[in-house]
Amino acid sequence: MNDVGKDRRVFGLTGRALVAVSLLIAIAANVAAVENWSDLFTLPRGTSIRPMGQTAKAFTIAGWSALFGLPVAISGLVLTRRYWRWLAVLAIVLSLTPLPVGIVFFHWAVDVMGLYLAP
């Protein structure tokens, strides 16, 4: 069967809209991953920290990003061509990066502020 000219949709959205939504989800998740650790800059230097709640929040952000961002980005990848396909690949990669971005930002904040993890 010839699908030329058919408007293919997933979740009620066209491929380009899916790619745009998946990019928004992925970028928002990465911003949330950085924001999660930003309050470390309000602590006095040399403070002992136990960031168990923030670590749970970081895993939650990464999980929701993968749960919602990946299927939407993969659907956009299947339904689009050329330039939009590369943006869909970028959305897939960004959907998987909130946890590594958060870990890197956490270590950077701990080094800059001179914090140390409590035993």
C-alpha positions in Angstrom: 0.0 0.0 0.0 1.3 3.5 -0.9 1.4 5.9 2.1 2.4 8.9 0.0 0.4 11.9 1.0 -1.1 10.3 4.2 -0.8 12.3 7.3 0.8 9.8 9.8 0.2 10.7 13.4 1.2 9.2 16.8 -0.4 10.4 20.0 -2.4 12.8 17.7 0.7 14.6 16.7 2.7 14.7 13.5 6.3 13.7 13.4 7.7 17.2 13.6 5.5 18.0 16.6 6.6 14.8 18.3 10.3 15.8 17.8 9.6 19.3 19.2 7.8 17.9 22.2 10.5 15.3 22.9 13.2 18.1 22.7 11.2 20.1 25.2 10.9 17.2 27.5 14.6 16.3 27.2 15.8 19.9 27.7 13.5 20.5 30.6 14.7 17.3 32.3 18.4 18.4 31.9 17.6 21.8 33.3 15.7 20.1 36.2 18.8 17.9 36.8 21.0 20.9 37.2 18.5 22.8 39.3 18.2 19.8 41.6 21.8 20.4 42.8 21.9 24.2 42.6 21.0 24.7 46.2 24.4 23.2 47.2 25.8 26.7 46.4 23.8 28.1 49.3 25.6 26.0 51.9 28.6 27.3 53.8 32.1 26.0 52.8 33.2 22.8 54.4 29.7 21.6 55.2 29.1 17.9 55.6 26.2 16.8 53.4 24.0 13.7 53.0 22.1 14.4 49.8 19.8 11.3 49.8 16.6 13.2 48.9 18.3 15.0 46.1 19.7 11.8 44.8 16.3 10.3 44.7 15.0 13.3 42.9 17.8 13.0 40.4 16.9 9.4 39.7 13.2 10.3 39.4 14.0 13.1 36.9 16.1 10.7 34.8 13.4 8.0 35.0 10.6 10.3 33.9 12.7 11.7 31.1 13.4 8.3 29.8 9.8 7.1 30.3 8.2 10.1 28.5 11.0 11.5 26.3 12.2 8.3 24.6 9.0 7.0 23.2 8.0 10.4 21.9 11.4 10.9 20.3 11.5 7.4 18.8 8.0 8.0 17.3 9.2 11.3 15.9 12.3 9.5 14.5 10.2 7.0 12.7 7.7 9.6 11.2 10.2 12.3 10.0 12.9 12.6 7.5 16.2 14.4 7.0 16.8 17.4 9.4 14.0 16.4 11.8 15.4 12.9 12.1 18.7 14.4 13.4 16.8 16.4 15.9 15.0 13.3 17.0 18.3 11.6 17.6 19.4 14.6 19.6 16.2 14.3 21.6 16.9 10.6 22.3 20.4 11.4 23.5 19.2 14.3 25.7 16.5 12.1 27.2 19.2 9.8 28.5 21.5 12.4 29.9 19.8 14.0 32.9 21.4 11.6 35.4 25.0 12.0 34.0 24.5 15.8 33.8 23.3 15.8 37.4 26.2 13.7 38.6 28.7 16.0 36.9 27.0 19.1 38.2 26.9 17.6 41.7 30.6 16.8 41.7 31.4 20.3 40.4 29.3 22.0 43.1 30.9 19.9 45.8 34.4 20.8 44.5 33.7 24.5 44.1 32.0 24.8 47.5 34.5 22.6 49.4 31.7 20.3 50.7 32.2 16.7 51.7 29.9 13.7 52.1 29.1 12.6 55.6 29.8 9.0 56.5 
